[in-house]
Protein backbone atom coordinates (compact mmCIF):
# COMPACT_ATOMS: atom_id res chain seq x y z
CA UNK A 1 0.00 0.00 0.00
CA UNK A 2 2.87 2.38 0.78
CA UNK A 3 4.16 2.01 -2.78
CA UNK A 4 0.75 2.98 -4.21
CA UNK A 5 0.60 6.06 -1.95
CA UNK A 6 4.14 6.97 -3.02
CA UNK A 7 3.28 6.80 -6.70
CA UNK A 8 0.03 8.72 -6.33
CA UNK A 9 1.75 11.51 -4.38
CA UNK A 10 4.63 11.64 -6.89
CA UNK A 11 2.27 11.86 -9.88
CA UNK A 12 0.22 14.54 -8.11
CA UNK A 13 3.36 16.57 -7.47
CA UNK A 14 4.41 16.25 -11.11
CA UNK A 15 0.96 17.38 -12.24
CA UNK A 16 0.79 20.53 -10.06
CA UNK A 17 4.48 21.54 -10.17
CA UNK A 18 4.27 23.86 -13.21
CA UNK A 19 1.35 25.86 -11.78
CA UNK A 20 2.96 26.04 -8.34
CA UNK A 21 6.21 27.29 -9.88
CA UNK A 22 4.32 30.12 -11.59
CA UNK A 23 3.03 31.09 -8.12
CA UNK A 24 6.53 31.07 -6.63
CA UNK A 25 5.94 27.82 -4.73
CA UNK A 26 8.47 25.05 -5.20
CA UNK A 27 8.51 21.37 -4.31
CA UNK A 28 11.83 21.02 -2.50
CA UNK A 29 11.65 17.38 -1.54
CA UNK A 30 9.62 14.22 -1.87
CA UNK A 31 9.71 11.83 1.10
CA UNK A 32 7.84 8.53 0.68
CA UNK A 33 4.34 9.93 0.15
CA UNK A 34 4.93 13.54 1.22
CA UNK A 35 5.53 16.62 -0.89
CA UNK A 36 7.69 19.17 0.94
CA UNK A 37 7.24 22.67 -0.47
CA UNK A 38 8.51 26.16 0.16
CA UNK A 39 5.99 28.96 -0.11
CA UNK A 40 5.71 32.64 0.67
CA UNK A 41 3.67 33.36 3.82
CA UNK A 42 0.68 34.34 1.69
CA UNK A 43 -2.62 32.81 2.76
CA UNK A 44 -4.15 33.23 -0.72
CA UNK A 45 -1.28 31.27 -2.32
CA UNK A 46 -1.36 28.64 0.42
CA UNK A 47 -5.12 28.15 0.00
CA UNK A 48 -4.71 27.96 -3.79
CA UNK A 49 -1.95 25.37 -3.33
CA UNK A 50 -4.22 23.27 -1.14
CA UNK A 51 -6.93 23.35 -3.83
CA UNK A 52 -4.45 22.56 -6.64
CA UNK A 53 -3.17 19.52 -4.77
CA UNK A 54 -6.69 18.27 -4.00
CA UNK A 55 -7.70 18.69 -7.65
CA UNK A 56 -4.45 17.14 -8.92
CA UNK A 57 -4.88 14.18 -6.61
CA UNK A 58 -8.41 13.59 -7.91
CA UNK A 59 -7.16 13.74 -11.51
CA UNK A 60 -4.34 11.27 -10.84
CA UNK A 61 -6.65 8.80 -9.10
CA UNK A 62 -9.22 9.07 -11.90
CA UNK A 63 -6.54 8.58 -14.56
CA UNK A 64 -4.65 5.65 -13.05
CA UNK A 65 -7.02 3.79 -10.72
CA UNK A 66 -10.38 2.19 -11.35
CA UNK A 67 -11.94 2.87 -7.96
CA UNK A 68 -14.66 4.83 -6.24
CA UNK A 69 -12.47 5.24 -3.15
CA UNK A 70 -11.86 8.91 -2.31
CA UNK A 71 -8.16 9.63 -1.76
CA UNK A 72 -7.09 12.56 0.39
CA UNK A 73 -3.82 14.10 1.51
CA UNK A 74 -3.18 15.79 4.80
CA UNK A 75 -1.66 19.24 4.35
CA UNK A 76 0.27 21.13 6.97
CA UNK A 77 2.20 24.37 7.01
CA UNK A 78 4.87 25.56 9.38
CA UNK A 79 7.23 28.48 9.63
CA UNK A 80 10.03 26.13 10.76
CA UNK A 81 10.17 22.76 9.00
CA UNK A 82 9.89 19.89 11.44
CA UNK A 83 8.80 22.08 14.35
CA UNK A 84 5.39 20.80 15.46
CA UNK A 85 4.90 23.90 17.65
CA UNK A 86 4.47 26.08 14.53
CA UNK A 87 2.52 23.52 12.49
CA UNK A 88 -0.97 24.31 11.14
CA UNK A 89 -3.30 21.76 9.56
CA UNK A 90 -4.39 23.55 6.38
CA UNK A 91 -7.63 21.65 5.91
CA UNK A 92 -8.77 22.49 9.44
CA UNK A 93 -7.70 26.12 9.06
CA UNK A 94 -9.57 26.64 5.77
Secondary structure, DSSP 8 states (H G I E B T S, - for coil): -HHHHHHHHHHHHHHHHHHHHHTT-EEEEEETTEEEEE--S-HHHHHHHHHHHHHHHHHHHHHH-----------EE-SSTT-GGG-EEHHHH-
